[in-house]
Amino acid sequence: MEMTNKSSVHSSEKEKQDSIMNKILETISGSFAPILGVLAGSALITALLSLLKTLGWISPESGTYAILSAAGHAIFYFFPVFLGITMANKLGANGYVGGAIGASLLEPNYTNLVSQGAQDVSFLGIPVILANYSSTVFPILIAVSIYVLLDRSLKKVIHKDLQMFIIPMISLIVIVPLTILVFGPFGTYVGEALSAAIQFLSSKSGLLTGAVLGAAWSFLTILGLHWAVIPISIANLAASGFDPIIPMAAAAPFAQIGLGMGVFIKTKDKDLKTLAGSGLLPSALAGTTEIITYGILVPYKRTMLYVAIAGAIGGGIIGSLGVKATGFALPSFLSIPVFTPMSQLLIGTLTALFLTMVLVLVFGYEGNKVVKPAKKVKEFGLDPVEREVIMSPLSGEVVSLAKIDDPLISSGTVGEGIAIDPTKGEVVSPVDGMVTSLFASNHAIGITSDKGAEILIFIGVNTVQLKGQFFTSHVKQWDTVKKGDLLIEFDIENIKSAGYDVKTPVVVINTNQYIDVISTKEDTVQAREAIIKLNV
């Protein structure tokens, strides 16, 4: 009995840890999802410029190059701003405040201190460690997470009529200094620790260093911590003209190229195939892997193991063969001439690429989803182990999510569910639970049920652009609601007249926690009727 109890406790703790990790990865993935398109477009511009420069068709000193380079690099330079917006929105806070926090790290009054090498800078007498935060990820991830907690606390104590300007003011006053004083330097210290560890390993064994770097590089990239390692590479080049670090790390981006190729070949999902395909060109030509990293690697956790294994093997090969870089470049097919000997670099990088591709083709990529039983129950109403029933929040015609003009929803990236073409402009609560997110524009609301289902309701397609016009909320974030309680009213005719589709997706975003998410087969539905059943 005692052993059973210990086993049960251990299992419970492991499930809790897995749940926390799932939420972290889901938050990161969901924060990057809205900007994957512009990342892909910008990366393709960078890849095109790299190709044109290599062919000698455009000069890096020309005005044309400078302008196109600005178009391609803007999203990456101002990454803290965009990520601040999307992450705050993902967590149910004000996205513009999140963006302002990121923008403060790039505002000239601060960046001038960094560029001019200012000394003895302090904030209220506290010494400030200056750092360049352009293109960084880690500081803004921490900053926005703390901002969201502060935002939720402030909403409980500040009167609703004052929240619009008081909460942003307090949030910026508190979070921006904390970011510059604590969160940013913390990332710097983590980076310095990584640098010291890499230098130590490098002095002991090229094989070991290459395996560690190749396995870890993709995950350092996810948090933006790879930027802490790059200065070591640049310092090596400046001191001796050679650098062994970037070649060893090169196995990781090539493993991600293999991941993109494998998913592109294997998937039958048109949107995922498009995503994988759009990530391959910038990855292969410019070493810009963000599309594959945040579009495939993070959402599909099984692929993390593939990339780590292939990166370790490829990096170990490169490290043991003593490959060096003669100049700094992001690893890609176009940058191969920078490395010497090139043939030995190719052995390691192509090993990583093809090994990852084969692992995807053989074992699949959908490791983030619960494995479903061979005979899945498909009939609505015949569920043997039913955990929860989701009621319809609207009355109207039932529509497949695949018909929604939003790739993240239609592909099932956000989660499984259905859409409703409403006949009445009222959204009611589909479950007993709590309002865990309410967008400032009132066009979307998130409800977490008492049994754990996380439901997002998006009223219309791209209606966020209406900025709240034609929407009236009857609840606020963190309100407790019952089935059938009125949540939001909206004006169907005026929304349509403004040129927007009012089809409303109802999505279970924690789909991976259920064996089955079974939607109604009816053509029409009334509010408060069962539309989704969740099985365990």
MARPA-497212 format. One line per 4 residues: number of its first residue (from 1); their letters; for each residue x, z, y negated of C-alpha. Coordinates in Angstrom, 1 decimal. Layout:
! residues N
NUM) a) X Z Y; ...
//
This chain:
! residues 536
1) memt) 0.0 0.0 0.0; 2.8 0.9 -2.4; 4.6 -2.4 -1.7; 1.3 -4.2 -2.3
5) nkss) 0.8 -2.5 -5.6; 4.3 -3.3 -6.7; 3.9 -6.9 -5.7; 0.6 -7.0 -7.6
9) vhss) 2.2 -5.5 -10.7; 5.1 -7.9 -10.5; 2.7 -10.9 -10.1; 0.7 -9.7 -13.0
13) ekek) 3.8 -9.4 -15.2; 5.0 -12.8 -14.2; 1.6 -14.4 -15.0; 1.7 -12.7 -18.4
17) qdsi) 5.1 -14.0 -19.1; 4.0 -17.5 -18.0; 1.0 -17.3 -20.2; 3.2 -16.3 -23.2
21) mnki) 5.5 -19.2 -22.5; 2.6 -21.6 -22.1; 1.2 -20.5 -25.5; 4.6 -20.9 -27.2
25) leti) 5.1 -24.4 -25.7; 1.5 -25.3 -26.5; 2.0 -24.2 -30.1; 5.2 -26.2 -30.4
29) sgsf) 3.6 -29.3 -28.8; 0.4 -29.0 -30.8; 2.4 -28.7 -34.0; 4.4 -31.9 -33.3
33) apil) 1.4 -33.9 -32.0; 0.0 -34.8 -35.5; 3.3 -36.2 -36.7; 4.4 -38.1 -33.6
37) gvla) 3.2 -41.3 -35.0; 5.2 -41.1 -38.2; 8.2 -39.8 -36.3; 8.0 -42.9 -34.1
41) gsal) 7.6 -45.3 -37.0; 10.5 -43.6 -38.9; 12.7 -43.6 -35.9; 12.1 -47.3 -35.3
45) ital) 13.2 -48.0 -38.9; 16.4 -46.0 -38.2; 17.0 -47.9 -35.0; 16.5 -51.2 -36.7
49) lsll) 18.9 -50.3 -39.4; 21.5 -49.2 -36.9; 21.1 -52.6 -35.1; 21.3 -54.6 -38.3
53) ktlg) 24.4 -52.7 -39.4; 26.1 -53.2 -36.0; 25.4 -56.9 -36.1; 26.8 -57.0 -39.7
57) wisp) 23.6 -58.4 -41.2; 23.2 -55.5 -43.7; 25.7 -53.5 -45.6; 25.4 -49.7 -45.6
61) esgt) 26.4 -49.8 -49.3; 23.5 -52.1 -50.3; 20.4 -51.0 -52.1; 18.2 -52.5 -49.4
65) yail) 19.9 -50.3 -46.8; 19.5 -47.2 -49.0; 15.8 -47.8 -49.6; 15.0 -48.5 -45.9
69) saag) 17.2 -45.6 -44.9; 15.1 -43.3 -47.2; 12.0 -44.6 -45.5; 13.4 -43.9 -42.1
73) haif) 15.0 -40.5 -42.8; 12.4 -38.9 -45.1; 10.3 -37.3 -42.3; 13.5 -35.9 -40.7
77) yffp) 15.0 -34.5 -43.9; 11.7 -32.9 -45.0; 10.9 -31.7 -41.4; 10.3 -28.1 -42.4
81) vflg) 7.5 -29.2 -44.8; 5.7 -31.3 -42.2; 6.2 -28.8 -39.5; 5.0 -26.0 -41.8
85) itma) 1.8 -27.9 -42.4; 1.0 -28.8 -38.8; 2.0 -25.5 -37.3; -0.1 -23.5 -39.7
89) nklg) -3.1 -25.7 -39.0; -2.5 -25.4 -35.3; -2.6 -21.6 -35.6; -5.7 -21.5 -37.8
93) angy) -4.0 -20.7 -41.1; -3.7 -22.7 -44.4; -1.5 -25.8 -43.6; -0.7 -26.3 -47.3
97) vgga) 0.8 -22.8 -47.5; 2.8 -23.5 -44.4; 4.0 -26.7 -46.0; 4.9 -24.9 -49.2
101) igas) 7.0 -22.4 -47.2; 8.9 -25.3 -45.7; 9.2 -27.0 -49.1; 10.7 -23.9 -50.7
105) llep) 13.8 -24.3 -48.4; 14.4 -27.8 -49.9; 13.4 -27.1 -53.5; 16.3 -28.0 -55.9
109) nytn) 16.6 -24.5 -57.4; 17.6 -23.3 -54.0; 19.5 -26.4 -52.6; 21.6 -26.5 -55.8
113) lvsq) 22.9 -23.0 -54.9; 23.9 -24.3 -51.5; 25.5 -27.6 -52.7; 27.4 -25.9 -55.5
117) gaqd) 28.8 -23.2 -53.2; 27.3 -20.4 -55.2; 28.8 -17.0 -54.5; 27.3 -13.5 -54.6
121) vsfl) 23.7 -14.7 -54.6; 21.2 -11.9 -54.1; 17.5 -11.3 -54.1; 16.4 -8.0 -55.5
125) gipv) 19.9 -6.8 -54.8; 19.9 -8.0 -51.2; 22.8 -10.4 -50.5; 21.6 -14.0 -49.5
129) ilan) 23.3 -16.1 -46.9; 23.0 -19.6 -48.2; 22.4 -22.4 -45.7; 21.1 -26.0 -45.7
133) ysst) 17.7 -26.1 -44.0; 17.0 -29.9 -44.2; 15.9 -31.2 -40.8; 15.8 -27.7 -39.3
137) vfpi) 13.1 -26.5 -36.9; 13.9 -22.9 -35.9; 13.5 -21.1 -39.3; 10.1 -22.7 -40.1
141) liav) 8.8 -21.9 -36.6; 9.5 -18.2 -37.2; 8.4 -18.2 -40.8; 5.0 -19.8 -40.1
145) siyv) 4.4 -17.6 -37.1; 4.9 -14.5 -39.3; 2.8 -16.1 -42.1; -0.1 -16.6 -39.7
149) lldr) 0.0 -12.9 -38.8; 0.1 -12.0 -42.5; -2.7 -14.4 -43.3; -5.0 -12.8 -40.7
153) slkk) -4.2 -9.3 -41.9; -4.9 -10.2 -45.6; -8.2 -11.9 -44.7; -9.4 -8.5 -43.4
157) vihk) -8.7 -6.6 -46.6; -9.1 -9.1 -49.5; -12.6 -10.1 -50.7; -13.7 -13.5 -49.6
161) dlqm) -14.1 -14.8 -53.2; -10.5 -13.9 -54.0; -8.9 -15.2 -50.8; -8.4 -18.8 -52.0
165) fiip) -5.6 -18.0 -54.4; -4.6 -14.4 -53.7; -3.6 -15.0 -50.0; -1.4 -18.0 -50.8
169) misl) 0.3 -16.1 -53.6; 1.1 -13.1 -51.5; 2.1 -15.2 -48.5; 4.6 -17.2 -50.5
173) iviv) 6.0 -14.2 -52.3; 6.5 -12.4 -49.0; 7.4 -15.2 -46.5; 9.7 -17.4 -48.6
177) plti) 12.2 -14.6 -49.4; 12.0 -13.3 -45.8; 12.8 -16.8 -44.5; 15.9 -17.2 -46.7
181) lvfg) 17.0 -13.6 -46.2; 16.2 -13.1 -42.5; 14.7 -16.0 -40.5; 17.2 -18.7 -41.7
185) pfgt) 20.3 -16.5 -41.3; 19.1 -15.4 -37.9; 19.2 -19.1 -36.9; 22.6 -19.3 -38.4
189) yvge) 23.9 -16.4 -36.4; 22.4 -17.7 -33.2; 24.1 -21.0 -34.0; 27.5 -19.3 -34.5
193) alsa) 27.0 -17.4 -31.2; 26.3 -20.8 -29.5; 29.4 -22.3 -31.1; 31.6 -19.4 -29.9
197) aiqf) 30.2 -19.7 -26.4; 30.8 -23.5 -26.3; 34.4 -23.1 -27.5; 35.0 -20.4 -24.9
201) lssk) 33.6 -22.5 -22.1; 35.5 -25.6 -23.3; 38.8 -23.7 -23.1; 38.1 -22.8 -19.5
205) sgll) 36.6 -25.9 -17.8; 35.4 -29.3 -19.0; 33.1 -29.6 -15.9; 31.4 -26.2 -16.6
209) tgav) 31.1 -26.9 -20.3; 29.6 -30.4 -19.7; 27.1 -29.0 -17.2; 26.0 -26.3 -19.5
213) lgaa) 25.8 -28.5 -22.6; 24.0 -31.3 -20.7; 21.4 -28.9 -19.3; 20.8 -27.0 -22.5
217) wsfl) 21.0 -29.7 -25.2; 17.4 -30.9 -25.0; 16.2 -27.3 -25.3; 18.5 -26.6 -28.2
221) tilg) 17.0 -29.7 -29.9; 13.5 -28.4 -29.4; 14.4 -25.4 -31.6; 16.7 -27.3 -33.9
225) lhwa) 19.6 -25.2 -32.8; 21.7 -28.3 -31.9; 22.5 -28.6 -35.6; 24.6 -25.4 -35.1
229) vipi) 26.8 -27.2 -32.6; 27.4 -30.4 -34.5; 29.7 -28.9 -37.1; 32.1 -27.9 -34.3
233) sian) 32.2 -31.6 -33.3; 32.8 -32.7 -36.9; 35.6 -30.0 -37.3; 37.2 -31.3 -34.1
237) laas) 37.2 -34.9 -35.4; 38.6 -33.7 -38.7; 41.4 -31.7 -37.0; 42.5 -34.1 -34.3
241) gfdp) 40.5 -37.3 -34.5; 38.8 -36.5 -31.1; 35.8 -34.5 -30.0; 34.8 -33.6 -26.4
245) iipm) 31.5 -31.9 -27.3; 29.2 -34.7 -28.3; 30.1 -36.8 -25.2; 29.2 -33.9 -22.9
249) aaaa) 25.9 -33.4 -24.8; 25.2 -37.2 -24.5; 23.9 -36.7 -21.0; 20.8 -35.0 -22.4
253) pfaq) 19.4 -37.7 -24.6; 20.1 -40.3 -21.9; 18.2 -38.1 -19.5; 15.3 -38.1 -22.0
257) iglg) 15.6 -41.9 -22.1; 15.2 -41.9 -18.3; 12.2 -39.5 -18.7; 10.6 -42.0 -21.1
261) mgvf) 11.3 -44.9 -18.7; 9.9 -43.0 -15.7; 6.7 -42.0 -17.5; 6.3 -45.5 -18.9
265) iktk) 6.5 -46.9 -15.4; 4.4 -44.3 -13.6; 1.6 -43.4 -15.9; -1.7 -45.2 -15.9
269) dkdl) -2.8 -43.6 -19.1; -2.6 -46.3 -21.8; -2.0 -43.8 -24.7; 0.8 -42.0 -22.8
273) ktla) 2.4 -45.3 -21.8; 2.3 -46.4 -25.5; 3.8 -43.0 -26.5; 6.6 -43.3 -23.9
277) gsgl) 7.3 -46.9 -24.9; 7.4 -46.2 -28.6; 10.0 -43.4 -27.9; 12.3 -45.6 -25.8
281) lpsa) 13.6 -48.0 -28.6; 14.6 -45.4 -31.1; 16.1 -43.2 -28.4; 18.1 -46.1 -26.9
285) lagt) 19.3 -47.6 -30.1; 19.6 -44.7 -32.5; 19.7 -41.5 -30.3; 16.5 -40.3 -32.0
289) teii) 14.6 -38.7 -29.1; 12.0 -36.7 -30.9; 9.1 -38.8 -29.6; 10.0 -38.2 -26.0
293) tygi) 11.1 -34.6 -26.7; 7.8 -33.5 -28.3; 5.5 -36.0 -26.9; 6.4 -35.7 -23.2
297) lvpy) 9.1 -33.1 -22.5; 7.3 -30.2 -24.1; 3.7 -30.9 -23.0; 4.8 -31.7 -19.4
301) krtm) 6.8 -28.7 -18.3; 7.8 -30.1 -15.0; 9.9 -32.7 -16.8; 12.0 -29.9 -18.3
305) lyva) 13.5 -29.2 -14.9; 14.3 -32.9 -14.4; 16.0 -33.3 -17.7; 18.0 -30.0 -17.2
309) iaga) 19.2 -31.1 -13.7; 20.1 -34.6 -14.7; 21.7 -33.4 -18.0; 23.8 -30.9 -16.1
313) iggg) 25.0 -33.4 -13.6; 25.7 -36.1 -16.2; 27.3 -33.7 -18.6; 29.5 -32.2 -15.8
317) iigs) 30.7 -35.7 -14.9; 31.6 -36.5 -18.5; 33.3 -33.2 -19.1; 35.4 -33.4 -15.9
321) lgvk) 36.5 -37.0 -16.8; 37.7 -35.9 -20.2; 35.6 -38.3 -22.3; 36.1 -37.9 -26.1
325) atgf) 34.4 -39.2 -29.2; 36.6 -40.9 -31.9; 33.9 -40.6 -34.5; 30.6 -38.8 -35.0
329) alps) 27.5 -40.6 -33.8; 24.2 -39.6 -32.1; 24.5 -40.7 -28.5; 22.8 -44.0 -27.8
333) flsi) 23.6 -47.4 -26.3; 24.7 -48.7 -29.7; 27.1 -45.8 -30.3; 28.9 -46.2 -26.9
337) pvft) 32.0 -47.9 -28.5; 32.6 -44.6 -30.4; 33.5 -42.9 -27.1; 36.6 -43.3 -25.0
341) pmsq) 37.0 -44.2 -22.2; 33.6 -46.0 -22.4; 33.3 -46.7 -18.7; 33.5 -43.0 -17.8
345) llig) 31.0 -42.1 -20.5; 28.6 -44.7 -18.9; 29.1 -43.2 -15.5; 27.8 -39.8 -16.7
349) tlta) 25.1 -41.0 -19.1; 23.6 -43.6 -16.7; 23.7 -41.0 -13.9; 21.6 -38.7 -16.1
353) lflt) 19.3 -41.6 -17.1; 18.5 -42.9 -13.6; 18.3 -39.5 -12.0; 15.6 -38.4 -14.4
357) mvlv) 13.7 -41.6 -14.0; 13.8 -41.3 -10.2; 12.7 -37.7 -10.3; 9.7 -38.7 -12.4
361) lvfg) 8.8 -41.6 -10.2; 9.1 -39.5 -7.0; 7.7 -36.1 -8.0; 5.5 -37.0 -11.0
365) yegn) 5.4 -35.5 -14.5; 2.2 -33.5 -14.7; 3.7 -30.1 -13.9; 1.9 -28.4 -16.8
369) kvvk) -1.5 -28.8 -15.2; -2.9 -26.7 -12.3; -2.8 -28.6 -9.0; -6.3 -29.6 -8.1
373) pakk) -7.7 -29.4 -4.6; -7.8 -32.6 -2.6; -11.6 -32.6 -2.7; -12.5 -32.0 -6.3
377) vkef) -16.1 -31.0 -6.9; -17.5 -33.6 -9.2; -21.2 -33.0 -9.4; -22.3 -30.9 -12.3
381) gldp) -24.3 -27.9 -11.0; -22.7 -27.8 -7.6; -19.7 -25.6 -8.4; -18.6 -23.2 -5.6
385) vere) -16.5 -20.9 -7.8; -17.8 -21.1 -11.3; -16.0 -19.0 -13.9; -17.8 -19.9 -17.1
389) vims) -20.5 -22.2 -18.6; -20.0 -23.8 -22.0; -23.3 -24.5 -23.9; -23.7 -27.4 -26.1
393) plsg) -23.0 -26.7 -29.8; -25.1 -29.7 -30.9; -28.1 -31.9 -30.0; -27.4 -35.6 -29.5
397) evvs) -26.1 -38.3 -27.3; -23.3 -37.4 -24.8; -20.2 -39.6 -25.3; -16.9 -39.8 -23.3
401) laki) -13.8 -38.4 -25.1; -12.1 -41.7 -24.2; -14.4 -43.4 -26.8; -13.2 -41.2 -29.7
405) ddpl) -11.0 -43.0 -32.1; -8.2 -40.5 -32.0; -5.4 -40.9 -29.4; -4.7 -37.2 -29.0
409) issg) -8.3 -36.5 -28.1; -9.1 -39.7 -26.2; -6.0 -39.3 -24.0; -6.9 -35.7 -23.2
413) tvge) -3.7 -34.4 -24.8; -5.7 -31.8 -26.7; -7.8 -30.9 -23.7; -10.7 -31.9 -21.5
417) giai) -14.4 -31.9 -22.5; -17.0 -34.3 -24.0; -18.1 -35.6 -27.3; -21.6 -35.6 -28.8
421) dptk) -23.1 -38.0 -31.3; -25.3 -35.5 -33.1; -28.9 -36.0 -34.2; -29.0 -32.8 -36.2
425) gevv) -26.3 -31.5 -38.6; -25.9 -28.0 -37.1; -23.1 -26.6 -34.9; -24.0 -23.4 -33.0
429) spvd) -21.7 -21.2 -30.9; -21.3 -22.5 -27.3; -20.2 -19.1 -26.0; -20.1 -15.4 -26.7
433) gmvt) -16.7 -14.8 -28.3; -14.7 -14.9 -31.5; -13.9 -17.5 -34.2; -10.2 -17.8 -33.8
437) slfa) -9.7 -20.8 -36.1; -11.6 -22.3 -39.0; -10.2 -25.2 -40.8; -10.2 -25.0 -44.6
441) snha) -12.2 -28.2 -44.8; -14.9 -26.6 -42.4; -14.8 -29.8 -40.3; -13.4 -28.1 -37.2
445) igit) -13.7 -24.7 -35.6; -12.1 -22.9 -32.7; -13.9 -20.3 -30.5; -12.3 -18.1 -27.9
449) sdkg) -15.0 -16.9 -25.4; -15.1 -13.4 -24.1; -14.0 -14.8 -20.7; -11.0 -16.6 -22.1
453) aeil) -12.1 -20.2 -22.7; -10.5 -21.7 -25.8; -12.9 -24.3 -27.3; -12.3 -26.6 -30.3
457) ifig) -15.1 -28.5 -32.0; -14.1 -31.3 -34.3; -17.1 -32.6 -36.4; -16.5 -36.3 -36.7
461) vntv) -13.3 -38.4 -36.7; -10.8 -38.0 -39.6; -13.4 -36.0 -41.6; -10.6 -33.7 -42.7
465) qlkg) -10.2 -36.3 -45.4; -13.5 -35.2 -46.9; -11.8 -31.9 -47.9; -14.9 -29.9 -47.0
469) qfft) -17.5 -32.1 -48.7; -20.8 -32.2 -46.8; -19.7 -29.2 -44.6; -21.0 -25.6 -45.0
473) shvk) -19.6 -22.8 -42.8; -21.7 -19.7 -42.0; -18.9 -17.8 -40.4; -15.3 -16.9 -41.2
477) qwdt) -12.2 -16.6 -39.0; -12.2 -13.6 -36.6; -16.0 -13.2 -36.8; -17.6 -12.2 -33.5
481) vkkg) -20.4 -14.6 -32.4; -23.0 -15.0 -29.8; -24.3 -18.1 -28.0; -26.5 -20.0 -30.3
485) dlli) -25.3 -18.4 -33.6; -25.2 -21.0 -36.4; -21.6 -21.8 -37.2; -21.5 -24.8 -39.5
489) efdi) -24.0 -27.1 -41.1; -23.1 -30.7 -42.1; -24.8 -33.6 -43.7; -24.8 -36.4 -41.2
493) enik) -26.1 -39.2 -43.5; -23.7 -38.5 -46.3; -20.7 -38.3 -43.9; -21.7 -41.7 -42.4
497) sagy) -22.3 -43.1 -45.9; -18.7 -42.1 -46.8; -17.5 -44.2 -43.9; -16.8 -41.6 -41.2
501) dvkt) -17.9 -41.5 -37.6; -19.8 -38.2 -36.8; -19.1 -38.2 -33.0; -18.1 -34.6 -32.3
505) pvvv) -15.5 -33.7 -29.6; -16.0 -30.4 -27.8; -12.7 -29.7 -26.1; -11.5 -26.9 -23.9
509) intn) -7.8 -26.7 -25.0; -6.6 -24.3 -22.3; -7.7 -26.7 -19.6; -4.6 -26.0 -17.5
513) qyid) -6.0 -22.5 -16.6; -8.8 -24.0 -14.6; -9.0 -26.0 -11.4; -12.0 -28.0 -12.6
517) vist) -13.4 -28.8 -16.0; -16.7 -30.4 -15.2; -18.8 -32.1 -17.8; -22.5 -32.9 -17.8
521) kedt) -23.6 -36.3 -16.5; -26.7 -36.4 -18.8; -26.9 -39.1 -21.4; -28.4 -36.7 -24.0
525) vqar) -28.2 -33.0 -24.6; -29.9 -30.3 -26.7; -28.1 -27.5 -28.4; -27.8 -24.4 -26.2
529) eaii) -28.0 -26.4 -23.0; -25.1 -26.3 -20.5; -22.6 -29.1 -20.9; -19.3 -27.9 -19.4
533) klnv) -18.6 -25.7 -16.4; -15.1 -24.2 -15.7; -14.0 -23.4 -12.2; -11.1 -21.4 -10.9
//
